[in-house]
Amino acid sequence: MNSEVNHSYVRSLLNFMDASPCNFWAINTIKQMLKANGYSERHLTQPMNDVKAGEKFFVTKNDSAIFAVKVGKKPAKETGFKLIAAHSDSPCFRIKPHAEMAAEGGIVRLNTEVYGGPILYTWFDRPLSIAGRVIIKGEDALHPETRLVRIDRPLLCISHLAIHFNRAVNEGNKLSKQVDMLPIIAKVNNALEADGMLLRLVAQELEVAQENILDFDLMLYDTEKATTFGLNNEFILSGRLDDLSMAHAAITALLEARDDDATCVAAIFDNEETGSGTKQGAGSPVLANLLMRINEAQQGTFDDFSQAIARSFMISADNAHAFHPNYAGKYDPTNHPALGGGPCIKINANCKYMSDAHSAAIFKQLCLDAGMPFQYFVNHSDVAGGSTLGNILTGQIDIEGVDVGNPLLAMHSVRETASVTDHIAMIEVMKQFFS
């Protein structure tokens, strides 16, 4: 067995993935990691004028985004902020209200809606379950209680149509998100048994009265565990590697940060897969507001904050596409990011990424200083690429930065493939940034 498989960073990632079946659970897992390493929780509703040099704290937004801060001993106007951004969400299926759909034969399906852009057919014929958050009656209407829920066993399956009813299925199969992708949850004797089935299950799991459940954000997830594979266990196979692997790398690097002078921040946003346009997304002012409050706690003026941003640098970490040998024609002719080739610097002529020659050079030097390889991801010129956190964040903060990410195969599949050595390398480079 390859010794890298036993590397603590890889073991930690696999455990992190298994503990994080959706965005809410990912943030909860990160909270536990931070608390175990001396970070305290602050709340955005409370004053922050007492933030002290050397303090380690975190805040959350919507239970699905988290911002962890290691406050520097020097004012930010002198050192700038060191920022790493990633996101907590991944493409999946969200359960709609009044979800139970009883069909002929007593089969009960759940009505779902597609979140983001998953590869739909990879979700067929797998053991699935439910995770997310549930909102329960609180002390008054404006202060309900939030509880996380996870059904930790196979509960559902999206069953495919047999090939005998569609002989051309392997030649291309157009799928309806509303018709083809509904998961089976139960068989009942009559349709009345289906009514309220989901809420009864959730109430039982949380040990609360069903009538006290006000609403929920529930998603499907694949119950198979994250694992390594390959002749030498050189690959990682898991759901949600995009972008939880980068979130894990960012938090791990922050926990080992050695720079005591500069304020170091790991910002894990939500809703990148749907455009980042939410209060907890990269398109909101949530991070800018937090940085301004830290600056004010350091007795800084608005001019001081502007100086701090001018001296700051951000690594926007969202996974890149690895070269797939079966589909060479889909890739740029001269830039083939390889699994195991190191972190990718993401470049786009139309500014879909925030990288430019200057910021790319900074990241390359960080890689060299850390003794780690690097490579480039550039789209084939006939294939439009998507944007990510970096250029969206610059709409809120005029900060210099670079878009990077480890290469993946089958991005947005229910199971994505990454490289063991790439994950280790990314953490080492991020640690170098925070040193």
C-alpha positions as CSV (number, residue, x, y, z in Angstrom):
1,M,0.0,0.0,0.0
2,N,1.2,3.5,-0.9
3,S,2.4,5.2,2.3
4,E,0.6,8.4,1.2
5,V,-2.8,6.7,1.8
6,N,-1.9,6.7,5.5
7,H,-1.1,10.4,5.5
8,S,-3.1,12.1,8.2
9,Y,-4.4,14.7,5.7
10,V,-6.0,12.0,3.6
11,R,-7.5,10.2,6.5
12,S,-8.8,13.5,7.8
13,L,-10.4,14.3,4.4
14,L,-12.1,10.9,4.1
15,N,-13.6,11.3,7.6
16,F,-14.6,14.9,6.8
17,M,-16.4,13.8,3.6
18,D,-18.3,11.0,5.4
19,A,-19.3,13.5,8.2
20,S,-20.5,16.1,5.6
21,P,-23.4,14.7,3.5
22,C,-24.6,18.2,2.7
23,N,-23.6,21.9,3.2
24,F,-25.2,22.2,6.6
25,W,-23.3,19.2,7.9
26,A,-20.1,20.3,6.3
27,I,-20.3,23.6,8.2
28,N,-21.1,21.7,11.4
29,T,-18.1,19.5,10.9
30,I,-15.8,22.5,10.3
31,K,-17.1,24.1,13.5
32,Q,-16.1,21.0,15.5
33,M,-12.6,21.0,13.9
34,L,-12.2,24.7,14.8
35,K,-13.4,24.3,18.4
36,A,-11.1,21.4,18.9
37,N,-8.2,23.7,17.9
38,G,-9.0,26.6,20.2
39,Y,-11.3,28.6,18.0
40,S,-14.3,30.2,19.8
41,E,-17.7,31.0,18.2
42,R,-18.8,34.6,17.8
43,H,-22.1,35.7,16.4
44,L,-22.7,38.3,13.7
45,T,-25.6,39.8,15.8
46,Q,-23.1,40.7,18.6
47,P,-20.5,43.5,18.7
48,M,-16.9,42.8,17.5
49,N,-15.1,45.8,18.8
50,D,-13.5,43.6,21.5
51,V,-11.7,41.4,19.0
52,K,-8.1,41.1,20.2
53,A,-4.8,40.4,18.5
54,G,-4.0,36.7,18.5
55,E,-7.7,35.7,18.9
56,K,-9.0,32.8,17.0
57,F,-12.7,32.8,16.2
58,F,-15.4,31.9,13.7
59,V,-18.8,33.1,12.6
60,T,-21.5,31.4,10.6
61,K,-24.2,32.6,8.2
62,N,-27.4,30.6,7.5
63,D,-25.8,27.5,9.1
64,S,-24.3,26.9,5.6
65,A,-21.3,29.3,5.4
66,I,-18.5,29.8,7.9
67,F,-15.7,32.3,8.3
68,A,-12.7,31.4,10.5
69,V,-10.3,34.1,11.6
70,K,-6.9,34.0,13.2
71,V,-6.4,37.7,14.1
72,G,-2.9,39.0,13.5
73,K,-0.8,40.8,16.1
74,K,-0.2,43.7,13.6
75,P,-3.0,45.9,12.2
76,A,-4.4,44.7,8.9
77,K,-3.4,48.1,7.3
78,E,0.3,47.0,7.8
79,T,0.1,43.4,6.7
80,G,-3.1,43.0,4.7
81,F,-5.5,40.1,5.1
82,K,-4.5,36.6,4.0
83,L,-7.7,34.9,2.6
84,I,-8.6,31.5,1.3
85,A,-12.1,31.0,0.0
86,A,-14.0,27.8,-0.9
87,H,-17.6,26.7,-0.9
88,S,-19.7,24.2,1.1
89,D,-22.4,23.3,-1.5
90,S,-22.4,20.6,-4.2
91,P,-25.0,19.6,-6.8
92,C,-27.7,17.4,-5.4
93,F,-31.5,16.8,-5.1
94,R,-33.5,18.9,-2.6
95,I,-36.8,17.6,-1.3
96,K,-39.9,19.7,-2.1
97,P,-42.7,20.5,0.4
98,H,-45.5,17.9,0.5
99,A,-43.1,15.5,-1.1
100,E,-44.8,12.2,-0.8
101,M,-46.2,10.8,-4.1
102,A,-48.1,7.5,-3.8
103,A,-48.3,5.5,-7.1
104,E,-50.0,2.4,-8.3
105,G,-48.8,-0.7,-6.5
106,G,-48.2,1.2,-3.3
107,I,-44.9,2.6,-4.2
108,V,-44.1,6.0,-2.6
109,R,-41.7,8.4,-4.2
110,L,-40.5,11.8,-3.0
111,N,-40.9,14.9,-5.1
112,T,-37.5,16.5,-5.5
113,E,-35.9,19.5,-7.3
114,V,-32.4,19.5,-8.8
115,Y,-29.9,21.8,-7.0
116,G,-27.0,23.0,-9.2
117,G,-25.8,20.9,-12.1
118,P,-25.4,17.3,-11.2
119,I,-24.6,14.5,-13.7
120,L,-28.1,13.1,-13.4
121,Y,-27.6,9.5,-14.5
122,T,-24.9,8.9,-11.9
123,W,-27.5,9.1,-9.2
124,F,-29.5,6.1,-10.5
125,D,-29.6,2.7,-8.6
126,R,-27.6,3.8,-5.6
127,P,-28.3,3.7,-1.9
128,L,-29.4,7.2,-1.0
129,S,-30.5,8.9,2.2
130,I,-31.6,12.3,3.6
131,A,-29.6,15.0,5.4
132,G,-30.1,18.7,6.1
133,R,-31.6,21.0,8.6
134,V,-35.1,21.2,10.2
135,I,-36.7,24.4,11.6
136,I,-38.7,23.8,14.8
137,K,-40.9,26.2,16.8
138,G,-38.9,28.4,19.2
139,E,-39.7,30.9,21.8
140,D,-41.4,33.2,19.3
141,A,-42.0,33.5,15.6
142,L,-38.7,35.4,14.9
143,H,-36.6,32.9,16.8
144,P,-37.3,29.3,15.7
145,E,-34.8,26.6,16.5
146,T,-32.6,24.9,14.0
147,R,-31.7,21.2,14.2
148,L,-29.6,19.1,11.9
149,V,-30.9,15.8,10.8
150,R,-29.2,12.9,9.0
151,I,-30.8,9.5,8.3
152,D,-27.7,7.4,8.5
153,R,-28.8,4.4,6.5
154,P,-29.9,3.6,2.9
155,L,-33.4,5.0,2.7
156,L,-34.1,5.7,-1.0
157,C,-33.2,4.8,-4.5
158,I,-33.7,6.4,-7.9
159,S,-34.4,3.3,-10.0
160,H,-33.6,3.4,-13.7
161,L,-36.0,2.1,-16.4
162,A,-35.0,-1.4,-17.6
163,I,-33.1,-1.5,-20.9
164,H,-35.9,-3.8,-22.3
165,F,-38.2,-0.7,-22.4
166,N,-35.6,1.5,-24.0
167,R,-33.2,-0.4,-26.2
168,A,-31.4,2.8,-27.3
169,V,-30.6,3.9,-23.7
170,N,-26.9,3.5,-24.3
171,E,-27.1,5.7,-27.3
172,G,-28.3,8.7,-25.4
173,N,-31.1,9.1,-22.9
174,K,-32.7,12.4,-22.3
175,L,-33.9,12.6,-18.7
176,S,-36.7,14.6,-17.2
177,K,-35.8,16.0,-13.8
178,Q,-39.4,15.9,-12.7
179,V,-40.3,12.4,-14.0
180,D,-37.2,10.3,-14.2
181,M,-35.3,11.4,-11.1
182,L,-37.8,10.8,-8.3
183,P,-36.5,8.5,-5.5
184,I,-38.5,5.6,-4.1
185,I,-38.8,5.6,-0.3
186,A,-41.5,3.1,0.7
187,K,-44.3,0.7,-0.2
188,V,-47.6,1.2,1.5
189,N,-51.0,-0.5,1.6
190,N,-53.0,2.6,0.8
191,A,-52.3,6.2,-0.2
192,L,-53.3,7.6,3.2
193,E,-50.2,6.0,4.7
194,A,-48.0,8.1,2.5
195,D,-49.4,11.5,3.7
196,G,-46.9,13.1,6.1
197,M,-44.5,10.1,5.9
198,L,-41.4,12.3,5.6
199,L,-42.3,14.6,8.5
200,R,-43.1,11.6,10.7
201,L,-39.7,10.1,9.9
202,V,-37.9,13.4,10.6
203,A,-39.8,14.0,13.8
204,Q,-39.0,10.5,15.0
205,E,-35.3,11.0,14.2
206,L,-35.1,14.3,16.1
207,E,-37.5,13.1,18.9
208,V,-39.7,16.1,18.5
209,A,-43.5,16.5,18.0
210,Q,-44.4,16.5,14.3
211,E,-46.6,19.6,14.7
212,N,-43.6,21.5,16.0
213,I,-41.7,21.2,12.7
214,L,-42.2,24.4,10.8
215,D,-40.0,23.8,7.7
216,F,-36.9,22.1,6.4
217,D,-34.0,22.1,3.9
218,L,-33.4,18.4,3.2
219,M,-31.3,16.9,0.5
220,L,-30.5,13.4,-0.9
221,Y,-27.0,12.1,-0.5
222,D,-25.1,8.9,-1.5
223,T,-24.6,6.7,1.6
224,E,-21.4,5.0,0.2
225,K,-18.3,6.1,2.2
226,A,-15.4,8.1,0.8
227,T,-12.5,5.8,-0.1
228,T,-9.1,5.6,-1.9
229,F,-8.6,3.3,-4.8
230,G,-6.0,2.4,-7.5
231,L,-3.1,-0.1,-7.5
232,N,-1.3,2.0,-4.9
233,N,-4.4,3.7,-3.5
234,E,-3.3,6.8,-5.3
235,F,-6.9,8.1,-6.0
236,I,-9.7,9.4,-3.8
237,L,-13.3,8.5,-4.7
238,S,-16.1,10.4,-3.0
239,G,-19.2,12.5,-3.5
240,R,-18.9,16.3,-3.0
241,L,-15.2,16.6,-3.5
242,D,-16.1,19.7,-5.4
243,D,-15.8,21.7,-3.3
244,L,-15.5,20.1,0.1
245,S,-12.0,18.9,-0.6
246,M,-10.9,22.5,-1.0
247,A,-12.8,23.6,2.1
248,H,-11.1,20.9,4.1
249,A,-7.7,22.0,2.7
250,A,-8.4,25.6,3.6
251,I,-9.4,24.8,7.2
252,T,-6.6,22.4,7.7
253,A,-4.1,25.0,6.5
254,L,-5.6,27.7,8.8
255,L,-5.3,25.4,11.8
256,E,-1.6,25.0,11.1
257,A,-1.0,28.7,10.2
258,R,2.3,30.0,11.4
259,D,1.9,33.7,10.5
260,D,1.2,35.5,13.8
261,D,1.5,39.0,12.3
262,A,-1.1,39.0,9.6
263,T,-4.9,38.2,10.0
264,C,-5.5,34.9,8.3
265,V,-9.1,34.0,7.1
266,A,-10.7,30.8,5.7
267,A,-14.0,31.8,4.1
268,I,-16.3,28.9,3.2
269,F,-19.3,30.3,1.3
270,D,-22.5,28.6,0.2
271,N,-24.5,28.5,-3.0
272,E,-21.6,28.7,-5.5
273,E,-23.3,26.0,-7.6
274,T,-26.3,28.3,-8.1
275,G,-24.4,31.6,-8.8
276,S,-23.4,32.8,-5.3
277,G,-26.2,35.3,-5.2
278,T,-27.5,34.7,-1.6
279,K,-26.8,36.3,1.7
280,Q,-24.4,33.4,2.5
281,G,-22.9,33.4,-1.0
282,A,-19.7,35.0,-2.4
283,G,-21.8,37.7,-4.1
284,S,-23.0,39.1,-0.8
285,P,-21.1,41.6,1.4
286,V,-20.9,39.2,4.3
287,L,-17.1,38.8,4.1
288,A,-16.4,42.4,3.4
289,N,-18.5,43.4,6.4
290,L,-16.6,41.0,8.6
291,L,-13.2,42.3,7.5
292,M,-14.3,45.9,8.1
293,R,-15.5,45.0,11.6
294,I,-12.1,43.4,12.3
295,N,-10.4,46.6,11.0
296,E,-12.5,48.7,13.3
297,A,-11.6,46.5,16.3
298,Q,-8.0,47.3,15.5
299,Q,-8.9,51.0,15.7
300,G,-8.7,51.3,11.9
301,T,-10.4,53.9,9.8
302,F,-12.0,53.4,6.4
303,D,-8.8,54.6,4.9
304,D,-6.9,52.0,7.0
305,F,-9.3,49.3,5.6
306,S,-8.6,50.4,2.1
307,Q,-4.9,50.1,2.7
308,A,-5.4,46.7,4.2
309,I,-7.3,45.5,1.2
310,A,-4.7,46.9,-1.1
311,R,-2.1,44.8,0.7
312,S,-4.3,41.7,0.8
313,F,-4.2,38.5,-1.2
314,M,-6.8,35.8,-1.7
315,I,-6.6,32.2,-2.9
316,S,-10.0,31.2,-4.4
317,A,-10.0,27.4,-4.2
318,D,-12.5,25.5,-6.3
319,N,-11.7,22.3,-8.1
320,A,-10.4,22.1,-11.7
321,H,-11.0,19.5,-14.4
322,A,-8.4,16.8,-14.7
323,F,-7.4,15.5,-18.1
324,H,-9.5,12.5,-19.0
325,P,-7.7,10.2,-21.4
326,N,-11.0,8.9,-22.9
327,Y,-12.0,12.5,-24.0
328,A,-8.8,14.2,-25.0
329,G,-10.6,16.3,-27.6
330,K,-12.5,18.1,-24.9
331,Y,-9.4,19.7,-23.5
332,D,-7.1,22.5,-24.4
333,P,-4.4,21.2,-26.8
334,T,-1.4,22.2,-24.6
335,N,-2.6,22.3,-21.0
336,H,-3.6,18.9,-19.7
337,P,-3.9,19.0,-15.9
338,A,-3.0,15.5,-14.6
339,L,-4.3,13.8,-11.5
340,G,-1.2,13.8,-9.2
341,G,0.3,16.8,-11.1
342,G,-0.3,19.2,-8.3
343,P,-2.7,22.2,-7.8
344,C,-4.0,23.9,-10.9
345,I,-3.9,27.6,-11.6
346,K,-7.1,28.5,-13.4
347,I,-6.8,31.0,-16.3
348,N,-9.5,32.5,-18.5
349,A,-9.1,35.3,-21.1
350,N,-12.6,36.6,-20.5
351,C,-12.0,37.0,-16.7
352,K,-14.2,34.1,-15.5
353,Y,-11.4,33.6,-13.0
354,M,-9.6,36.3,-11.0
355,S,-6.1,35.0,-11.9
356,D,-3.8,37.1,-13.9
357,A,0.0,36.9,-14.6
358,H,0.8,38.7,-11.3
359,S,-1.4,36.7,-9.0
360,A,-0.6,33.4,-10.8
361,A,3.1,34.2,-10.3
362,I,2.5,34.6,-6.5
363,F,0.8,31.2,-6.3
364,K,3.5,29.6,-8.4
365,Q,6.2,30.9,-6.0
366,L,4.2,29.6,-3.0
367,C,4.2,26.2,-4.7
368,L,8.0,26.4,-5.3
369,D,8.6,27.5,-1.7
370,A,6.5,24.6,-0.4
371,G,8.3,22.2,-2.7
372,M,5.1,21.3,-4.5
373,P,4.3,20.9,-8.2
374,F,1.7,23.1,-10.0
375,Q,0.0,23.1,-13.4
376,Y,-2.5,25.1,-15.4
377,F,-6.1,24.7,-16.2
378,V,-7.3,26.5,-19.4
379,N,-10.5,25.7,-21.2
380,H,-10.6,24.5,-24.8
381,S,-11.3,27.7,-26.7
382,D,-14.5,26.1,-28.2
383,V,-15.9,25.1,-24.8
384,A,-17.3,27.8,-22.5
385,G,-16.2,27.4,-18.9
386,G,-18.0,28.5,-15.7
387,S,-17.0,31.1,-13.2
388,T,-16.2,30.6,-9.5
389,L,-15.8,32.4,-6.2
390,G,-12.9,34.7,-7.1
391,N,-14.3,37.0,-9.7
392,I,-17.7,37.1,-7.9
393,L,-16.0,38.2,-4.6
394,T,-14.2,41.1,-6.4
395,G,-17.6,42.6,-6.9
396,Q,-17.6,43.1,-3.1
397,I,-13.9,43.6,-2.3
398,D,-11.3,45.0,-4.7
399,I,-8.7,42.4,-3.7
400,E,-5.9,40.7,-5.7
401,G,-6.1,37.0,-5.9
402,V,-5.8,33.8,-7.9
403,D,-8.3,31.0,-8.8
404,V,-6.9,27.6,-8.2
405,G,-8.1,24.1,-7.5
406,N,-7.1,20.5,-7.5
407,P,-8.0,18.5,-10.7
408,L,-11.0,16.1,-10.6
409,L,-12.4,13.6,-12.9
410,A,-16.2,13.3,-13.2
411,M,-16.9,16.7,-11.6
412,H,-20.5,17.0,-10.5
413,S,-21.0,13.2,-10.6
414,V,-22.4,11.6,-7.5
415,R,-18.8,10.2,-7.1
416,E,-15.9,12.3,-8.1
417,T,-12.2,11.2,-8.4
418,A,-9.2,13.1,-7.1
419,S,-5.6,12.5,-6.3
420,V,-4.1,11.7,-2.9
421,T,-0.9,13.6,-3.6
422,D,-2.7,16.6,-5.0
423,H,-4.7,17.0,-1.8
424,I,-1.6,16.9,0.3
425,A,0.2,19.3,-2.0
426,M,-2.7,21.8,-1.8
427,I,-2.6,21.8,2.0
428,E,1.1,22.3,2.0
429,V,0.9,25.3,-0.4
430,M,-1.9,26.8,1.6
431,K,0.2,26.4,4.8
432,Q,3.0,28.2,3.0
433,F,0.6,31.0,2.3
434,F,-0.4,31.2,5.9
435,S,3.3,31.0,7.1
